[in-house]
Amino acid sequence: MSERPLISTAGELKATGHSYKPLRVEIRDNLLARLANGENPWPGIHGFDKTVLPQLERALIAGHDVVLLGERGQGKTRLLRTLPGLLDEWSPAIAGSELNEHPFEPITDASRARVAAEGDDLPVVWRHRSERYAEKLATPDTSVADLIGDVDPMRVAEGRRLGDPETIHFGLIPRSHRGIVAINELPDLAERIQVAMLNVMEERDIQIRGYLLRLPLDVLVVASANPEDYTNRGRIITPLKDRFGAEIRTHYPLELADEIAVIRQEATLVAEVPDSLLEILARFTRALRTSAAVNQRSGVSARFSIAGAETVAAAALHRATVRGEPDAVARVVDLDAAVEVLSGKVEFESGEEDRKGDILTHLLRTAEAETVRVHFRGLDMAPLIEALDGRTTIVTGEQVTALEFLTGLPSLGESGLYDEIAARFDADGDGRRASAIELALEGLYLARKISKDTGDGETIYG
């Protein structure tokens, strides 16, 4: 954040050559400037480059209000929260103005009177772009007063007339004048609240308890909604749908790399989680999104894989703390801990609830096998398979340290297989090396080259 401008009066502001710019023009100009300079206007957004973002950019250039339609966990709210980045970093407002009006463009009677009376001495304050973004989660108890406003009985008690605009306590949308207001889960608003928004979005005036206030509000309204609620159930009134200039469908990441990037960006990891495990979690999540046993109308949120990565990291830190490991690094054995706690994040089709444990385990093993095929293709595992001759076993588990696991590996003679496995992931250090070799063992088990027994927190390959 740059320093707040020092200009403090309307006269000083005029002397700089500053000119008033409507909100949609401001957003359009800043967006086009970034695109012309090759800058990314959407930091932290992955997987929408060729689909959602071009549509959103066209809508903003056209000056349209926007609704994003998509299942849960597709990044709708994250995308909405990047919109303030298209506003000017600092914007002037009349000091003390309830609606943060521009000094050159007052819209209330009180502010017009102040401009006329104080002239160039009118005090000016500066608002950061982050203060010009308001967000509201639509809930059934949201009222017209919350979004639009209501008569303030305290102001009436002070002696003002009921018809006096000064008796109005403004809601979220008028207070977002010269800014962006985002409404999450738009169809959850009661119909009477949706009706109250019609004039705000089209005529830009406000109707409160029979009083009509002609306020030329300069607000960009953006919203998010589930497509099923928005298009099929009739939970949003048709006139309000018509007010939005653009309906944009979001989606889950189409590419595996984008899925992994979202996990890495959003997860708060308390221990190191190798890229191979993040890839398994990403493949696991994508498999759930195509499974016939999973209710795809509800979707499988990106939060599923994010929470999975955080759980895996927590399991690694737990082991390192209990066993005194110097470095906490997650391994394949920690993935099962994630499955146990994530089952509640997935909605299964009717009749499949009793099988959800088996379904999750099967899809996780499938994701592990796909990851193994990609990273160990062309690597001869014969020396390791031959070393497990029926008498030799390898023990790992939730509380088996990386050093204990590595020490228990059978000797492969002059074969450098262990080094080759580690090299596939640039794995240096005991923790990363153990994670890579454990993944190779799991791959051999899934390919039915070796056996695996689990129980009492231990896993034995043989």
N, C-alpha and C positions, 0 to 999 in steps of 0.2 A: 504494500500500500504506500502510495506516495504521500507527501505532506499535504495536509489540508490547506487550501488556498487562504491567503491572509485578507482578501477583499471582504469588507464588512458592511458596505452600504451600496445601495442601488446606483448612486452616482459613480463610485469607484468601478462598479461592474460595467457601466456604460462606457467609461473611459477606456476600458480594455478592448472595446469593439465586440464584446460578447453579444450574441443574438439568440433569441428564443428559437428552439427547435422542437416541434411536436415529437412525442414519444416514438411513434412508428418510424418517423424520418430518422430519428437518432439511432434506432436499432438498425434500420436499413443501411445507413451510411457507415456505421461501425462494422457491420457484417461484411459489406462489400469491400471496405478497406482491408480487412483481414484476409479475405479471399484473394484480393489483388496482390497482397504482400506475401502470399503463400503461407500464412499463419493458420494454425488449427483453431477454429473458433470453439471447438468442443473438447476441451481437455478431459481425459479420463473416460471417454465414451469409446467402447470397443465393439466392433462387429456391425455398425450401422453405416459405414462409410459410403456404401454404394446403394443403400436402400432407404433408410429412414432420414438420414441427414440431408441428402439433396432435396427431399420433399419438404422438410422443415425449413430449409434455407429459402426455398421458393415461396413458402407461405409467409415468412417474415419479410421478405423483400416486397411481397404484395401487400403487407400490412394487415394480414388476417389474424383473427383470434384462432387458436389451435386447440384441438382435443387429440390426445394420444390414446389409441386403443390397443390394448395388449393384455395378455395374461399376467399373473403375478410374477414378480421377480424378473421382469424383462428390462429394467432400467428406466422406466418411465419417469419416476420421480427424480432420479439422478440426472436425466436429460433436462427436465424442467429447471433444475437448480443450476444448470450451466447458463441459462438465459441471461441472468444479471451481468454476466461477463461481456455482453454486447451493449451495455449501457455505458455512458460516459462515467469515468471513475468518480468525479466529483460534480455535483449539480447544485446550483444555487436555489434557495427557497426563502420566502419571506419569513423572517424570524417571528415565532409565535403563531404562525398560520396553522390552523387545525388540519388543513388538507395539503400542506406543504406546497403551496402555489408558487409558481415562478414569479420573481419580482416584476417581469415585463408582461405577465399574462395572468393577472388575478381573476378568479372566477366567482368568489363569494362577495356579497355586498360589503361585508366588514373589511375584506382585504382591499377592495376597490376604494373604499373610503380612506383607508390608511395610505394607499399609494397617492391619492389626490392630496391628502393633508401633509404628508411627510416628504414627498418628492424624492430628491436625491439623497435625503438623509434616512430613507427607509432602511432599517437594519436587515442585513442578509446573513443567513447561515448556510453552511455547505453540508450536503448529505452525500455519504459514500454510496456507491452503486449497491452494496449489500443491504442498505436500508431501504432501497426502492423495490424490494422483492418481498411479497407476503404470501404465505402458504396456509391453506386451510384444508383439513381433512373433513370431508363431508360425512356427517353422522346424522342419524334420524332426529336428534334433538337440536340440530342447528336451526336457528330462528332467523326471521327477516331482520331483526335488530342486529344480529351478529354480522350479517353480510352487507346489509343496506343501511340500517339505522332505525332510530325510534325517537319519539318525543321524550326529552329528559324532564321528569317531574320536578327535579330540584331546580332547574332553570325556570320552569313555570312558577314555582313557589317564590322565586326571587323577584317576580313581578313582570316577567316578559309575557307578551300575548302568545296564545297557542299558535297563531298563524305566523309568528316571527321565526324566520329561519334560524335565529340564534337559539331557539329552544330545541333544535335537533341535535341528538347525539349520533354522529355518523358511524357507520359500520366499516367493516374491513375494506370493501371495494372502494367507497369514496376516499378513505384514508390512504389508499394506494394510488391516488391521483399522481400522474407522471411517473408511474411505475408498473410493475408486473404483478398480477395476482394469480396464483395457481390454486386450483381446487382439485384435490385428489379424490378419486372415487365419486365422480360427479353424479351418477345415477342414484346414489344413496341420499341425495338431497330430496326432501319432501317436495311434492309438486307445487305447493304454494310458494316455496322458496325459489323454485325454478322460474315460476311466473314473475316473481319480483326481479329476477335478473334480466328479463326481456328488454325493458326500457333502458337499463344501464348499458347493455351491449349494443343496442341499435340506435335509439334516440339519444343516449347518453344523458338522460335526465333521471331524477329520483322521485318516487312517489312514496310518501310515508304518512300513513293514517289520514289519507284524503288530501294531503298537501302536496302540491306539485312544485318541485324545485328545479328550475332550469339551470343545471350545472353542467357545463361542457366538459365532463370528465374525460381525461386523457389516460385511459387505462388499457393495457393489453391483458386480456383474459385467456389463460391457458388452463387446460384441465386434463385429467387422466381418467380412464374408465376401462372396465372389462368389456370386451366386444359383445359377450353374450347379454350382459345387462343393458348395453347401449343400443343394440340393434334388434334384439329378439323379444325381450320381456316387457317392453313398453314402460320401463322405469324412468325414462326421460321423455319429456314432452317434445312433440315434433317442432313447435316454434323455436324452442331453445336449440335443438339440433341444427335448425336452419340458420341460427345466428353465427355459428362457428364457420369461418371461411374455409377451414382445412381440417379434415379427419385423416390422421396418419396412423397406419398400423405399425406397431413395433413387433419385434420377434426375438427369440433367443438367438445367441450367437450361431452363425452358420458355419464358422470355421473353428476347428479345435484350438488353434493358436489364440483366437479371441476369447474362447471360454477359459483357457488357462490364464490369460492376461487379466480377465475380470477377477478370478480367484486371487491371483497374486496381488492385485491392486486393493481389493476390498477386505481381504482376510487380515485379522490381527493375530499374527503368529507368535506364540511365546517360545517357540523352539524352531530349529531349522527343519524345513520340509523340502526334501529334494524335488527337483522338477519332475522326476519320474513318478513320484506319488501324486503330485498335482495333476499330471496327465491322466493317471488312473482315475482320480476323482472326477475329472472333466469328462472322460469317456463314460464313466459310470452314470453321471448325470444325463448325458446325451442318450444313453441306452434307456434310461427310465422314460425319457420324453417320447420314445417310439414304442414302448412296451404296450401291448394290448391289455395287460393286466392293470395298468395305471390309468386313472381318470385324467385324460388329456384335456378335458374342458377346464380343469382346475390348474393344469400346468405343473411343471416342476421348476420351482424358482431357482435362480442363480444363488440364492441364499442357502440352498441345500448343499452345494459343493463348497461354498464359503465356510459354512458351519462345519462341514466335514474336515476341511483343512485345519480349522482351528482346533477341532477335537483331536485330530491326529497329532498336532503339535503339542497339545496338552498332555497326551499319553506319553510322548517322548520326554517332556520335561518332568513328568511324574516319575518315570523310570530313572532318569538321570539324578533326580533329587534323592530318591530312596536308595539307589545303589551307588551313589557317589561318582557318577560319570562326569568327566570334565566338560564334555560337550553334549548337549541334548540334540540328537538328530533322529528324526522319525524314520521308521522302517516299515516294511510290508506288514509285519505282525501287528502294527498299530491301526491298520485300516479296519480290522474287525470291530475295534472299539467305536469307530465312527458310525458303522452300520447300525450298531445297537441303539444309539441315541438319535439317529436321524429318521427312523421309520415313521415317526409322527409327522414329518414334513411332507409325506407323500400320501395322496388320496388314491385308494385302489378302487377298482370297479367292484360292483356288487357281487358277492360270492368269492372274491379273491382275498378278503381280509385275513382269513385263516392261513393263507399261504404266503403272506407278505414277507415273513422271514426267509423262506426258501427263495422267493423271487428276488429279493434284494441280494442275497448271497450269490445266486446264480449270475445276476447281472454284474456284480462286482468281480467275480472270477472271470467273466467274459472280458471286462475292461482290462483286467490284469493281463490276460492272454494276448489281447491286441497290442498292449504296450510292450510286452516281451517280444512279440513278433517284429515290431518296428525297430527296436533298439538292439536286439541280439541276432538279427538276420545275418547269416553267413558265418556265425561263430560256432566252432566245433566244440560241443559240450561233452564229447565222448569221455575225456579223462575224468570228469567229475562224476558222470554216470557210472563208470567202471569202478571208481573209488568207493561208491556206495554198494558194496558187494553182498549185502545181506547181513553182514556182521558189523559194519561201520555205519554209524548214524551221525546226523548233525542236529544239534539241539538249539532252538531259539525260543523266544517267548516274551511276554509283556515285561518281565523283570529280568531278562537276560541282557547283560550289557553288551555293547558292540565288541569290546575286547574279549569277553568270554566267548562270544559267538565266533570271532575270528580265530581264537586259540583252539577252538574245538573243530575247526575245519580239517578234513583229512589231507594228508600230503599228496600232491599230484606229481611228485618226482620233478623232472626237468620241465614239465609243462608250465607255461606262464599264463594259464587260463584265468586265474584269479586277477592277475594284473590286467589282462585284456578286458575282463568284465568291468573292472573299475575304470579303465580308460574310456569305455563307452560313455561314461557320465562325468569324465574328468574328476573322479572321486578321489580326493586326497583326504587323509585323516581317517581314523578308525570308524567314526560314525558313518561317514559317506560311503566308505568302502564296504562296511557291513550291509548298508542299505542296498547297494548295487548287487552284491552277491546273494543276498536274501531274495531279491526280485528274480534273479536267475534260477534259484532253487524252486521258487514258486512256479516259474514258467515251465521247468522240467516236470513238476508235479502235474500241472494242468495239461501238459502234453503226454501224460501217462508214461513218462520215462522213469520216474521214481515214485515212491509212496510218501504219504504224509499222515501222521496221527496227531490229533490235538486233544488236549484235556488238562485241567488244573493249571491253566495259564501257560502251558508249554506246547510247543510245536516241534515234532520230531520228523525230519526227513530221512528216508532210508531206502 
